[in-house]
Amino acid sequence: MTYAAELIDKVDTNDFKFVASAKTTFKAYQQKLEVFAYYSYVSDEFGDRAELTEDFLATGHGVAIEVES
């Protein structure tokens, strides 16, 4: 299991973006699965740069779960 956290603060406006994630790999029915889940919060006024990040869902609170095989 791998955990990560990221906090980005816009110093001029104090708007911020926060992401906490977890990633793990396991086998199910002889198939290797990778599961990646994350929670994110992006201030409404953070700006266009938030949309350029790969973990951007929307402004406000968001949760995503990705499964790859």
WOMO-V390342 format. One record per pair of residues at least 24 apart in sequence whose C-alpha atoms are under 10 Angstrom apart, sorted by the first residue. I is the first residue (numbers start at 1). GAP is how many residues later the second one is. Records with the same first field share a line. If there is no record, write none. Layout:
I->GAP ; GAP
This chain:
1->24 ; 25 ; 34 ; 35
2->34
3->33 ; 34 ; 35
4->34
5->33 ; 34 ; 35
6->34
7->33 ; 34 ; 35
8->34 ; 38 ; 42
9->34 ; 37
10->35 ; 36 ; 37
13->32 ; 33
14->29 ; 31 ; 32
15->27 ; 28 ; 29 ; 30 ; 31 ; 32
16->25 ; 26 ; 27 ; 28 ; 29 ; 30 ; 31 ; 34
17->24 ; 25 ; 26 ; 27 ; 29 ; 33 ; 39 ; 42 ; 43
18->24 ; 25 ; 43
19->36 ; 37 ; 42 ; 43 ; 44
20->43
21->34 ; 42 ; 43 ; 44
22->43
23->42 ; 43 ; 44
24->43
25->42 ; 43 ; 44
27->42
31->38
32->36 ; 37
33->34 ; 35 ; 36
34->32 ; 33 ; 34 ; 35
35->30 ; 31 ; 32 ; 33 ; 34
36->28 ; 29 ; 30 ; 31 ; 32
37->26 ; 27 ; 28 ; 29 ; 30
38->24 ; 25 ; 26 ; 27 ; 28
39->24 ; 25 ; 26
40->24
